[in-house]
């Protein structure tokens, strides 16, 4: 039979589909009942009466408040009577008062319950319980004053716990006595241990035994309040006992181990019997076991081997997730065996998760799982069949149990019949509880395995964290430089006293994760393998050459895996889209694939294993390469060697890699090449300005390589990085203006050559123009040219030419966009220079140029030329006429300027409307210009 999935996975899928079918059938039946009710409903009844307004407080809540207050006041009065007014009565009166009041308080709830006054009975019973405590206190003060307080308290707590348990069992409708009895039961053993003079160990054992009793209450008590109280007590006392055991494992390993193992046994039993608490309690059991075993190993091995011992124990415990099977001892007792998967009590109709994730549906009186195919008359199921029943059993288990009979169903050999590993029988409510494994043994329930494996994995993770400091030192140590570059001296070693067994912990973790056939396991193993190689020089104290070689090997291996991650992917499952079920091939073995319900929502593709593994290796390879370069700066020869090797590696990744890894590798290769050029110039003793010229080789080479590189993203990254390298080249040449002009001009040549390519023309052309302009300005400044037109005309002429060409292509283009920047670049600086120039030649030349611009603007109706030329011409003329105006004004009588101003204002006022119309007409004409 050719299955498209392994049998275990296919069984999980079959169980899941059957559970979905059952759930869908229940929904359809409920819908059918509702439809029948709607179709055959009687005539519409009278309109419902309006609901009365809701009161602020219900009668029941008000009654509870009153009863609580009354009981509290009575309790306070009883305490005050016992502690304060006790001395005013004789011994007979004291005994009579307490006995009568306590008896009345305990007997009153019986009569109150007969009248259904439950809340009142609760309050009176609580008062009676408090009076019993006061009775015990009074008895100690009067009859047994010489008795030890702790011992008497322990005995009194035990007696009160028993009395309250009996009282609560006799009156089950009262909710207070039983939880209070559980609270009192927490005190006898711990107080008794203290009374006997026991130390922390004895107290911890007493707390552990009490916590075990609480566990029994949790498993077998019915009232919810009792179980919650027992859980609280078990957590508090059991936690104290386990913490004490952990402390003892450091000081007295054997005493601590016994305490921890006893606590682990208790919590493991609770997790076995209580599936709802299985994960948490099993995790606590696992941690206790690891602490005990690790403490014993810690005492037997040197201090450096303590953490590896803990890690080995943790990995052994974590392996129970896949190998959690214990040998079978025969047929299980009725209703006593733990279910291998989540067990649902028979008769509840619930569903319990199977060991592999399948779901089971419960039926009244059903025993173990039924068959995937219809059973025969005798209840036999086909070989290999296994379907969910009350609780889904392991793959290959089958059988049916009669309701309340304890008779397991029949099945062929290897299917899980009685004697072959199946456990059946009548459990509580008629359903059997058990688990079987195809290998003839019991398999730990999934919750127990998950908790134990989680505890082991957590401790192992802590061990890995303990082993990380050498990794950090090996990676970042070379970057914390304390010596000069190429000095031949090396930075002092760090973490010299750290245990060398940290590398062993990382190696064991690598082996453990590599054995997990999951993507996260492979990624973790890959990351820890890189961490191991990074930590080895620190842990083993390797010399400089060996450390450098190991870092290069680590980088090369990681980058190779980043390019070819295929060898790490065998055994990994193909990614499944989120929101969709895994598809299987149709065939005789899987006839349900044609009609099984499927989700049709669009899912997000899962990450490919090769992609994720490649990125993990890529990150490690880059980190190791950077660390190796930093370490190589100690020696000149090592610097050239490492930079060359890293350049080859990154170039190979850029050529052979995929997705964004190629882009990052290409950028890294350009930066590495830049470092190599800097190293060559430094070794040759070149000055800064010569180094600037050498750095221009990088953008030149990247421009040439980018023209022949595909895809475009890689080419763009290479060229942008090369262009960025030109910026420090310009900075290095600042001290020599002549060389700076040369460097800028060569940069412009490179940009102009790049502009030949159509896809780079726009940006590269503007860059080339800017660089040529800057080179011209720097050269003029070096020649000490101060005439502003020498700097502005090289900008104005090309700008006006470009504006003219644009106006020819687009006649609707604004003159401000086409000619404004070019004209402003020359006219405005020249105007500022003319205002400060004492000679007459510059203002005259500026006025003639502005007049020509104004006339051209008026002739061709160009707004920018008319406005700029007119403004510059007016300001230039004002500057030239200002001295003469000042002289004329100074020669006139002082009364004449005000008189002329008055006449001007009168003339303007008389012709205001006409002048306003002229101004508007001028504004409209200028606005109509382009």
C-alpha positions in Angstrom: 0.0 0.0 0.0 1.6 3.2 -1.2 0.8 6.0 1.4 1.8 9.6 0.7 2.4 10.1 4.5 4.0 8.0 7.2 1.5 5.8 9.0 1.7 7.8 12.3 1.1 11.1 10.5 -1.7 9.6 8.4 -3.4 8.2 11.6 -3.2 11.7 13.1 -4.9 13.2 10.0 -7.6 10.5 10.0 -8.4 11.1 13.6 -8.6 14.8 13.0 -10.9 14.5 10.1 -13.2 12.1 12.0 -13.4 14.5 14.9 -14.3 17.3 12.5 -17.0 15.2 11.0 -18.5 14.4 14.4 -18.4 18.0 15.3 -20.1 19.0 12.0 -22.7 16.3 12.5 -23.5 17.7 16.0 -23.9 21.2 14.5 -26.2 20.1 11.8 -28.4 18.1 14.2 -28.7 21.2 16.4 -29.6 23.3 13.4 -32.2 20.8 12.3 -33.8 20.8 15.8 -34.0 24.6 15.7 -35.5 24.6 12.2 -38.2 22.1 13.3 -39.0 24.2 16.2 -39.4 27.3 14.0 -41.5 25.5 11.4 -43.9 23.9 13.9 -44.0 26.6 16.6 -47.4 27.5 18.0 -49.1 30.8 17.2 -47.4 33.9 18.4 -48.1 34.4 22.1 -49.0 37.6 23.8 -46.4 40.3 23.8 -44.0 39.9 26.7 -44.4 42.1 29.6 -41.8 44.8 30.1 -39.0 43.8 32.4 -38.9 45.6 35.8 -35.9 47.9 36.3 -32.8 46.2 37.7 -32.1 47.0 41.3 -28.8 48.3 42.4 -28.4 45.3 44.7 -30.2 41.9 44.6 -31.8 40.5 47.7 -29.3 37.7 47.8 -26.3 40.0 47.7 -27.8 42.3 50.4 -28.5 39.2 52.5 -24.9 38.0 52.2 -23.5 41.4 53.2 -25.7 41.5 56.3 -24.7 38.0 57.3 -21.1 38.6 56.7 -21.2 41.7 58.9 -23.1 40.0 61.6 -20.7 37.0 61.7 -17.7 39.3 61.7 -19.1 41.3 64.7 -19.9 38.1 66.6 -16.4 36.8 65.9 -14.9 40.0 67.2 -17.1 39.8 70.3 -16.0 36.2 71.0 -12.4 37.0 70.6 -12.7 40.0 73.0 -14.6 37.9 75.5 -12.0 35.2 75.4 -8.9 37.4 75.6 -10.1 40.3 77.7 -13.1 39.3 79.9 -11.9 35.9 80.7 -10.6 36.7 84.2 -13.9 37.9 85.6 -15.5 34.4 85.6 -14.6 31.2 87.4 -13.5 28.0 85.8 -17.0 26.6 85.7 -18.5 29.6 84.1 -15.8 29.8 81.5 -16.2 26.2 80.4 -20.0 26.5 80.4 -20.0 29.7 78.3 -17.6 28.4 75.7 -19.2 24.9 75.5 -22.7 26.2 75.2 -21.9 28.9 72.7 -19.7 26.7 70.5 -22.3 23.8 70.6 -25.1 26.2 69.7 -23.1 27.7 66.9 -22.3 24.3 65.4 -25.8 22.9 65.9 -27.7 25.9 64.6 -26.7 25.3 60.9 -28.5 21.9 61.0 -31.9 23.6 61.7 -31.1 26.4 59.3 -30.3 24.1 56.5 -33.7 22.3 57.0 -35.4 25.6 56.4 -33.2 26.2 53.3 -31.4 29.2 55.0 -28.1 28.3 53.5 -26.4 31.7 53.7 -27.4 32.1 57.4 -26.1 28.6 58.1 -22.8 29.5 56.5 -22.4 32.5 58.7 -23.3 30.7 61.9 -21.0 27.7 60.9 -18.1 30.1 60.3 -18.7 31.6 63.8 -18.7 28.1 65.2 -15.4 27.3 63.6 -13.8 30.4 65.0 -15.2 29.5 68.5 -13.5 26.1 68.2 -10.2 27.8 67.7 -10.9 29.9 70.8 -11.8 26.8 72.7 -8.5 25.3 71.8 -6.7 28.5 73.0 -8.7 28.5 76.2 -7.9 24.9 76.9 -4.2 25.5 76.6 -4.4 28.6 78.8 -6.5 26.9 81.6 -5.8 23.2 81.5 -2.4 22.8 79.8 -0.4 25.9 80.5 2.9 24.0 80.8 2.5 22.4 77.4 4.9 23.5 74.6 3.1 26.1 72.4 4.3 24.7 69.1 3.6 21.1 70.0 0.1 22.0 71.3 -0.6 24.0 68.2 0.3 21.1 66.0 -2.0 18.7 67.9 -4.8 21.3 68.0 -4.5 21.9 64.3 -4.7 18.2 63.6 -7.7 17.8 65.9 -9.4 20.8 64.4 -8.7 19.7 60.8 -10.3 16.3 61.6 -13.3 17.8 63.4 -13.9 20.3 60.6 -13.6 17.5 58.0 -16.2 15.4 59.8 -18.5 18.4 60.3 -18.2 19.5 56.6 -18.8 15.9 55.5 -21.9 15.6 57.7 -23.3 18.9 56.3 -22.2 18.9 52.6 -24.3 21.9 51.8 -22.0 24.1 53.9 -19.1 25.4 51.8 -16.8 26.7 54.5 -15.8 23.8 56.8 -14.0 21.6 54.3 -11.7 24.3 52.8 -11.0 25.5 56.4 -10.2 22.0 57.3 -7.7 21.8 54.5 -6.1 25.0 55.7 -5.8 23.6 59.2 -4.3 20.4 57.8 -1.3 22.4 56.5 -0.1 23.1 60.0 0.3 19.9 62.1 3.4 18.4 60.4 5.4 21.6 60.0 4.6 22.8 63.5 5.4 19.3 64.8 8.8 19.4 63.1 9.6 22.7 64.7 8.4 21.6 68.1 10.6 18.5 67.9 13.6 20.8 67.3 14.1 19.7 63.7 16.2 21.9 61.4 15.5 23.1 57.9 15.7 19.5 56.5 13.1 18.1 58.9 10.8 21.1 58.3 11.2 20.6 54.5 10.3 16.9 54.8 7.2 17.8 56.9 6.2 20.4 54.3 6.7 17.8 51.5 4.5 15.2 53.2 1.8 17.8 53.8 2.1 18.8 50.1 1.7 15.1 49.2 -1.5 15.0 51.3 -2.7 18.1 49.5 -2.0 16.3 46.2 -4.2 13.4 47.3 -6.9 15.9 48.1 -6.6 17.5 44.7 -7.0 14.1 43.0 -9.8 12.6 45.0 -11.8 15.5 46.5 -14.9 16.7 44.7 -15.7 20.2 45.9 -13.9 22.8 43.8 -13.2 25.1 46.7 -11.5 22.2 48.5 -9.3 21.4 45.5 -8.3 25.1 45.0 -7.4 25.4 48.7 -5.3 22.2 48.4 -3.6 23.4 45.3 -2.6 26.6 47.1 -1.2 24.7 50.1 0.6 22.2 47.9 2.3 25.0 45.9 3.3 26.9 49.0 4.6 24.0 51.1 5.9 21.9 48.2 7.7 24.9 46.8 9.3 25.5 50.1 10.4 21.9 50.3 11.9 21.9 46.8 13.7 25.2 47.4 15.1 23.8 50.6 16.2 20.6 48.7 17.9 22.8 46.0 19.8 24.6 48.7 20.8 21.3 50.4 22.0 20.0 47.0 24.7 22.7 47.2 25.7 22.0 50.8 24.6 18.4 51.5 24.0 16.7 48.1 22.7 13.4 49.5 20.2 14.9 51.8 19.1 17.3 49.2 18.8 14.6 46.6 16.5 12.4 48.7 14.2 15.4 49.4 14.2 16.5 45.8 13.6 13.0 44.4 10.7 12.5 46.9 9.2 15.7 45.8 9.7 14.8 42.1 7.9 11.5 42.7 4.9 13.2 44.3 4.6 15.9 41.6 5.1 13.3 38.8 2.3 11.2 40.3 0.0 14.2 40.4 0.9 15.0 36.8 0.1 11.4 35.8 -3.3 11.4 37.4 -4.4 15.0 36.7 -4.0 15.8 33.0 -5.1 19.4 33.5 -2.0 19.9 35.7 0.3 17.6 33.8 2.6 20.1 32.1 3.3 22.3 35.1 3.7 19.5 37.7 5.8 17.4 35.3 8.1 20.4 34.7 8.5 20.8 38.5 9.3 17.1 38.8 11.8 17.4 36.0 13.6 20.4 37.6 13.7 18.6 41.0 15.2 15.5 39.4 17.8 17.5 37.6 18.7 19.4 40.7 19.1 16.2 42.6 21.2 14.4 40.0 23.2 17.5 39.2 24.0 18.0 42.9 25.3 14.5 43.2 27.4 14.8 40.1 28.7 18.2 41.3 30.0 16.6 44.5 31.7 13.8 42.6 33.4 15.8 39.8 35.7 18.8 39.7 34.1 22.3 39.8 34.7 23.0 36.1 32.6 19.9 35.2 29.6 20.8 37.3 27.7 22.6 34.6 28.4 19.9 31.9 27.0 17.4 34.4 23.8 19.4 34.7 23.5 19.8 31.0 24.0 16.1 30.3 21.3 15.2 32.8 19.0 17.8 31.3 19.5 16.5 27.8 18.7 13.0 29.0 15.5 14.2 30.5 14.6 16.2 27.4 15.0 13.1 25.3 11.8 11.7 27.0 9.8 13.7 24.5 10.6 11.2 21.8 11.4 8.1 23.8 8.9 8.5 26.7 8.0 4.7 26.8 8.2 2.5 29.9 7.9 -1.3 29.8 4.4 -2.8 30.2 3.6 -5.0 33.2 0.4 -6.6 31.8 -3.2 -5.6 31.6 -4.0 -2.5 33.5 -6.4 -2.4 36.4 -9.9 -1.1 35.7 -9.8 2.7 35.5 -6.3 3.1 37.0 -4.0 3.4 34.1 -3.2 6.9 32.8 -4.3 7.7 29.3 -1.6 7.9 26.7 -3.4 10.8 25.2 -5.8 13.3 26.8 -8.4 11.1 28.5 -12.1 12.0 28.6 -14.3 10.4 31.2 -16.8 8.0 29.7 -20.3 9.2 29.5 -19.4 12.9 29.2 -19.3 13.0 25.5 -16.1 15.1 25.6 -13.0 14.9 23.5 -9.5 14.2 24.6 -6.4 14.9 22.5 -4.5 12.0 21.2 -0.8 11.5 21.8 0.0 12.6 18.3 -2.5 15.5 18.4 -5.6 13.6 17.3 -8.9 14.3 18.9 -11.3 11.7 20.3 -15.0 11.9 21.0 -16.5 10.3 24.1 -19.6 8.2 24.2 -21.5 7.0 27.2 -20.0 3.8 28.5 -17.3 3.7 25.8 -14.0 2.2 26.6 -10.8 2.5 24.6 -10.6 3.7 21.0 -12.8 2.3 18.3 -11.7 1.3 14.8 -11.2 3.6 11.9 -13.2 1.1 9.8 -16.6 -0.3 10.8 -16.2 -3.1 13.3 -17.4 -6.6 12.7 -20.1 -8.3 14.6 -17.6 -9.4 17.3 -16.1 -6.0 17.7 -12.9 -6.8 15.9 -11.1 -4.1 14.0 -8.8 -4.4 11.0 -5.1 -4.6 11.6 -3.5 -1.2 12.0 -6.7 0.5 12.6 -7.0 2.9 15.4 -9.5 5.7 16.0 -10.4 8.0 18.8 -12.8 6.8 21.4 -13.0 8.1 24.9 -9.4 9.1 24.6 -7.4 8.5 21.4 -4.8 5.7 21.9 -1.4 5.3 20.4 -1.1 4.3 16.7 -2.0 0.7 16.3 -4.1 0.5 19.4 -7.7 -0.6 19.1 -10.5 -2.2 21.1 -13.8 -1.4 22.5 -15.0 -1.6 26.1 -18.5 -2.4 27.1 -20.2 0.2 29.4 -19.4 -0.8 33.0 -18.3 -4.3 32.1 -14.6 -4.0 32.0 -14.4 -6.4 29.1 -11.9 -5.2 26.5 -12.8 -5.5 22.8 -11.2 -8.1 20.6 -8.6 -7.2 18.0 -6.0 -9.1 15.8 -2.5 -9.5 16.8 -0.4 -6.3 16.7 -3.5 -4.1 17.0 -3.4 -3.7 20.7 -5.5 -6.6 22.2 -5.3 -7.6 25.8 -1.9 -8.9 26.8 -0.3 -7.1 23.9 0.0 -3.7 25.5 -3.7 -2.5 25.5 -5.2 -1.5 28.8 -8.9 -1.6 29.1 -11.6 -1.9 31.7 -14.4 -0.2 33.3 -13.4 3.1 34.9 -15.3 5.7 36.8 -18.6 6.2 35.0 -18.1 3.1 33.0 -15.3 4.2 30.8 -11.9 2.6 30.7 -8.7 4.7 31.1 -5.4 3.4 29.8 -2.7 3.8 27.2 -0.7 1.4 25.1 2.3 1.5 22.8 2.9 -0.6 19.7 6.2 -1.7 21.3 4.4 -3.5 24.2 4.9 -0.7 26.9 3.2 2.2 28.4 4.0 5.6 26.8 4.1 8.6 29.1 1.1 10.9 28.6 1.8 13.8 26.3 1.5 16.4 29.1 3.9 14.6 31.3 6.4 14.2 28.4 6.0 17.9 27.5 6.6 19.0 31.1 9.7 16.8 31.6 11.1 17.7 28.2 10.5 21.4 28.9 12.3 21.2 32.2 15.3 19.5 30.6 15.4 21.9 27.7 15.2 24.9 30.1 18.1 23.6 32.2 20.1 22.8 29.0 19.4 26.3 27.7 20.7 27.8 31.0 23.9 25.7 30.5 24.3 27.1 27.0 23.9 30.7 28.3 26.6 29.9 30.9 28.9 28.8 28.0 28.3 32.0 26.0 30.9 34.4 27.6 33.8 32.8 25.7 31.8 33.2 22.5 31.4 36.9 23.2 35.0 37.3 24.1 36.2 35.5 21.0 33.9 37.6 18.8 34.3 41.1 20.3 37.7 40.8 21.9 39.7 41.7 18.8 37.6 44.9 18.4 38.5 46.2 21.9 41.9 47.2 20.7 44.5 48.3 23.3 47.6 48.3 21.0 48.5 50.3 17.9 47.7 49.0 14.4 50.5 46.9 12.9 52.5 47.1 16.1 53.0 43.3 16.3 51.6 43.3 19.8 48.4 41.5 20.7 45.6 42.5 23.1 45.8 40.7 26.4 43.6 37.6 26.7 40.3 37.8 28.5 38.4 35.2 30.6 41.6 33.2 31.2 40.1 31.7 34.4 36.8 30.8 32.8 36.2 27.0 32.7 37.3 25.4 29.4 34.4 23.0 29.7 32.2 25.7 28.3 33.2 24.5 24.8 32.1 21.0 25.8 28.7 22.3 26.8 28.4 23.9 23.4 29.5 20.7 21.6 27.0 18.6 23.5 24.2 21.1 22.7 25.2 21.0 19.0 24.9 17.2 19.0 21.6 17.2 20.8 20.0 19.8 18.5 21.4 18.2 15.4 19.5 15.0 16.3 16.1 16.9 16.2 14.6 16.6 12.8 13.0 20.0 13.0 13.9 23.4 11.4 14.4 25.1 14.7 16.7 22.3 15.8 18.9 22.6 12.7 19.1 26.4 13.1 20.0 26.1 16.7 22.6 23.5 16.0 24.1 25.6 13.3 24.2 28.7 15.5 25.8 26.8 18.4 28.3 25.2 16.1 29.4 28.6 15.0 29.5 29.7 18.7 31.7 26.7 19.5 34.2 27.5 16.8 34.2 31.2 18.0 34.8 30.2 21.6 37.5 27.6 21.0 40.4 30.1 20.9 39.4 31.6 24.2 38.6 28.3 25.9 41.7 26.5 24.7 44.1 29.5 24.8 45.1 29.1 21.1 48.0 31.2 19.8 47.5 34.2 17.5 48.0 32.4 14.2 45.8 29.5 15.1 43.1 31.9 16.3 43.2 33.8 13.1 43.2 30.7 10.9 40.2 29.3 12.9 38.2 32.5 12.5 38.8 32.4 8.7 37.9 28.8 8.5 34.7 29.5 10.5 33.8 32.4 8.2 34.5 30.4 5.1 32.4 27.4 6.3 29.5 29.6 7.4 29.5 31.5 4.1 29.6 28.3 2.1 26.6 27.0 4.0 24.9 30.3 3.4 25.3 29.7 -0.4 24.7 25.9 -0.3 22.5 25.0 2.7 21.2 21.8 1.0 23.3 19.3 3.1 21.6 20.5 6.2 18.0 20.2 5.0 17.6 16.4 4.6 14.9 15.0 6.9 13.1 18.3 7.4 9.5 18.5 6.5 8.3 20.6 3.6 6.9 23.9 4.7 3.1 24.1 5.0 1.1 27.2 4.2 -0.6 28.8 7.2 -4.3 28.4 7.2 -4.4 25.3 5.0 -4.2 21.6 5.7 -1.3 19.6 4.3 -2.3 18.0 1.0 -1.9 14.3 0.4 -2.1 12.4 -2.8 -5.4 10.7 -3.6 -5.4 7.0 -3.9 -7.0 3.8 -2.5 -5.2 4.3 0.8 -6.6 7.8 1.2 -10.1 7.9 -0.3 -11.1 10.7 2.0 -8.9 13.3 0.3 -11.6 13.9 -2.4 -14.3 15.0 0.1 -12.5 16.0 3.3 -13.3 19.6 4.3 -10.5 22.0 3.7 -9.8 25.6 4.5 -9.8 27.7 1.4 -8.4 31.0 2.9 -5.3 32.4 1.3 -2.3 31.4 3.5 1.1 33.0 3.9 3.9 30.8 2.6 6.1 29.3 5.3 9.8 30.1 5.3 11.8 27.6 3.3 14.2 25.6 5.5 17.1 26.3 3.2 16.5 30.0 3.3 16.3 30.2 7.1 19.4 28.0 7.5 21.3 30.1 4.9 20.5 33.3 6.7 21.6 31.9 10.1 24.9 30.7 8.6 25.3 34.0 6.7 25.0 36.1 9.9 27.6 34.0 11.6 30.0 34.1 8.6 29.8 37.9 8.4 30.4 38.3 12.2 33.4 36.0 12.0 34.8 37.8 9.0 34.6 41.2 10.8 36.2 39.7 13.9 39.0 38.2 11.8 39.7 41.6 10.1 39.9 43.3 13.5 42.3 40.7 14.8 44.5 40.8 11.7 45.2 44.5 12.3 47.9 43.5 14.8 50.3 42.3 12.0 50.8 43.9 8.6 51.1 40.6 6.7 48.0 39.2 8.4 46.0 42.2 7.4 46.7 41.8 3.7 46.0 38.0 3.9 42.8 38.3 5.8 41.4 41.2 3.7 42.2 39.2 0.5 40.6 36.0 1.8 37.5 37.9 3.0 37.3 39.7 -0.4 37.3 36.4 -2.2 34.7 34.9 0.1 32.3 37.8 -0.2 32.8 38.0 -3.9 31.9 34.3 -4.1 28.8 34.8 -2.1 27.8 37.7 -4.2 28.3 35.6 -7.4 26.7 32.3 -6.2 24.2 33.4 -3.5 20.6 34.2 -3.8 18.1 36.9 -2.6 19.3 39.7 -0.4 22.4 37.8 0.7 24.0 38.7 -2.7 23.4 42.4 -2.1 24.9 42.3 1.4 27.9 40.3 0.2 28.4 42.7 -2.7 28.4 45.7 -0.3 30.8 43.8 2.0 33.1 43.0 -0.9 33.3 46.7 -1.9 34.1 47.7 1.7 36.7 45.0 2.0 38.3 46.2 -1.3 38.3 49.7 0.1 40.1 48.5 3.2 42.7 46.7 1.0 43.4 49.9 -0.9 43.8 51.8 2.4 46.1 49.1 3.7 48.3 49.3 0.5 48.6 53.1 0.7 49.4 52.9 4.5 52.0 50.3 3.8 53.5 52.5 1.1 53.6 55.5 3.3 51.5 57.6 1.0 50.3 61.0 2.1 46.6 61.7 2.5 46.1 63.4 -0.8 47.7 60.5 -2.7 45.5 58.1 -0.7 42.5 60.1 -1.9 43.5 59.5 -5.5 44.0 55.8 -4.8 40.5 55.5 -3.2 39.0 56.7 -6.5 39.9 53.3 -7.9 37.0 51.9 -5.9 34.2 53.9 -7.5 35.9 53.5 -10.9 36.0 49.7 -10.5 32.5 49.5 -9.1 31.1 51.6 -11.9 32.7 49.2 -14.4 31.6 46.1 -12.5 28.0 47.4 -12.0 27.6 47.8 -15.8 28.1 44.0 -16.2 26.4 42.7 -13.0 23.0 41.2 -12.8 20.6 41.4 -11.2 20.0 45.1 -11.0 19.7 45.2 -7.2 23.3 43.8 -6.8 24.6 46.3 -9.4 22.9 49.2 -7.7 24.3 48.2 -4.3 27.8 47.9 -5.6 27.7 51.3 -7.4 26.1 53.1 -4.4 28.8 51.7 -2.1 31.6 52.7 -4.5 30.2 56.2 -4.8 30.0 56.4 -1.0 33.7 55.5 -0.8 34.5 58.7 -2.9 33.3 60.9 0.0 36.2 60.0 2.4 38.5 60.5 -0.7 37.3 64.0 -1.0 37.8 64.6 2.7 41.4 63.3 2.6 42.2 65.8 -0.2 40.8 68.9 1.6 44.2 69.8 2.9 45.6 70.2 -0.6 43.1 72.3 -2.8 44.9 71.5 -6.0 44.5 67.8 -5.3 41.0 68.3 -4.1 40.1 69.9 -7.5 41.8 67.0 -9.3 39.9 64.4 -7.1 36.6 66.2 -7.8 37.3 66.3 -11.5 38.2 62.6 -11.6 35.0 61.9 -9.7 33.1 63.8 -12.3 34.8 61.8 -15.0 33.7 58.6 -13.4 30.1 59.9 -13.0 30.1 61.1 -16.6 31.2 57.6 -17.8 28.4 56.1 -15.7 25.9 58.5 -17.2 26.5 56.8 -20.6 24.3 54.0 -19.4 20.6 54.8 -19.9 19.4 53.5 -16.5 21.9 55.7 -14.7 21.9 58.7 -16.9 19.7 61.1 -14.9 21.4 60.8 -11.5 24.9 60.3 -12.8 24.7 63.3 -15.2 23.7 65.6 -12.4 26.4 64.2 -10.2 29.0 64.7 -12.8 27.9 68.3 -13.4 28.0 69.0 -9.7 31.5 67.5 -9.3 32.9 69.4 -12.3 31.5 72.6 -11.0 32.9 72.0 -7.5 36.3 71.2 -9.1 36.2 74.5 -11.0 35.3 76.5 -7.9 38.1 74.8 -5.9 40.6 75.5 -8.6 39.5 79.2 -8.8 39.8 79.5 -5.1 43.2 78.0 -5.2 44.2 80.6 -7.8 42.8 83.3 -5.4 40.1 84.5 -7.8 37.7 86.8 -6.0 35.5 87.9 -8.9 32.0 86.4 -8.2 31.2 86.1 -11.9 34.0 83.6 -12.3 32.1 81.3 -10.0 28.6 82.0 -11.1 28.9 82.1 -14.9 29.9 78.4 -15.1 26.6 77.7 -13.4 24.4 80.3 -15.3 25.4 79.4 -18.8 24.6 75.6 -18.6 21.5 76.4 -16.6 20.2 78.8 -19.3 21.0 76.3 -22.0 19.1 73.6 -20.2 16.2 76.0 -19.6 16.1 76.9 -23.3 16.0 73.3 -24.3 13.3 72.5 -21.9 11.2 75.5 -23.2 11.6 74.1 -26.7 10.2 70.7 -25.6 7.5 72.1 -23.3 6.2 75.5 -24.4 3.9 75.6 -21.3 6.9 75.4 -18.9 7.2 78.4 -16.6 10.1 80.8 -17.2 10.8 80.7 -13.5 11.6 77.0 -13.8 13.5 77.3 -17.0 15.5 80.5 -16.6 15.0 81.7 -13.0 17.7 79.6 -11.3 20.3 80.4 -13.9 19.7 84.1 -14.0 19.5 84.4 -10.2 22.9 82.5 -9.8 24.7 85.4 -11.6 22.5 88.5 -11.1 22.1 88.3 -7.4 25.8 87.7 -6.4 26.8 90.4 -8.9 24.3 92.9 -7.4 25.7 92.3 -3.9 29.2 92.8 -5.3 28.2 96.0 -7.1 26.8 97.5 -4.0 30.1 97.1 -2.3 32.3 98.0 -5.3 33.6 101.6 -5.3 34.4 101.4 -9.0 32.0 102.3 -11.8 32.7 99.4 -14.2 30.9 96.6 -12.4 27.6 98.6 -11.8 27.7 99.7 -15.4 28.1 96.1 -16.8 25.5 94.8 -14.4 23.0 97.6 -15.4 23.6 96.8 -19.1 23.1 93.1 -18.5 20.0 93.7 -16.4 18.5 96.0 -19.0 19.1 93.4 -21.7 17.4 90.7 -19.6 14.5 93.0 -19.0 14.0 93.9 -22.6 14.2 90.2 -23.7 11.6 89.4 -21.1 9.3 92.2 -22.3 9.8 91.2 -25.9 9.1 87.4 -25.4 6.7 87.9 -22.5 8.9 85.9 -20.1 7.9 86.8 -16.5 11.1 85.6 -14.8 13.4 87.7 -17.1 11.3 90.8 -16.8 11.0 90.7 -13.0 14.6 89.7 -12.2 16.0 92.1 -14.8 13.8 94.9 -13.7 14.5 94.5 -10.0 18.2 94.2 -10.5 18.2 97.2 -12.8 16.2 99.3 -10.4 18.4 98.4 -7.4 21.6 99.0 -9.4 20.4 102.4 -10.6 19.3 103.3 -7.1 22.8 102.5 -5.9 24.4 104.7 -8.5 22.0 107.7 -8.1 21.9 107.5 -4.3 24.9 109.8 -3.8 23.6 112.5 -6.1 20.1 112.4 -4.5 21.7 112.9 -1.1 23.6 115.9 -2.4 20.5 117.4 -4.0 18.4 116.9 -0.9 21.1 118.4 1.2 21.2 121.6 -1.0 17.4 122.2 -1.0 15.6 124.2 1.7 14.3 122.1 4.6 10.7 123.0 3.8 10.8 121.9 0.2 10.8 118.1 0.6 7.7 118.1 2.7 6.0 120.4 0.2 7.0 118.2 -2.7 5.7 115.2 -0.8 2.4 116.9 -0.2 2.0 117.8 -3.8 2.8 114.3 -4.8 0.1 112.9 -2.5 -2.4 115.4 -3.8 -1.7 114.4 -7.4 -2.0 110.7 -6.5 -5.2 111.3 -4.6 -6.7 113.2 -7.5 -5.9 110.5 -10.0 -6.3 107.5 -7.6 -8.8 105.6 -9.6 -6.9 105.9 -12.8 -3.6 104.9 -11.1 -5.4 101.9 -9.5 -6.7 100.8 -12.9 -3.2 101.2 -14.4 -1.7 99.1 -11.6 -4.2 96.3 -12.1 -3.6 96.4 -15.8 0.1 96.1 -15.3 -0.4 93.2 -12.8 -2.6 91.3 -15.3 -0.1 91.7 -18.1 2.7 90.5 -15.9 0.6 87.6 -14.7 -0.2 86.5 -18.3 3.5 86.1 -19.0 5.1 82.6 -18.7 
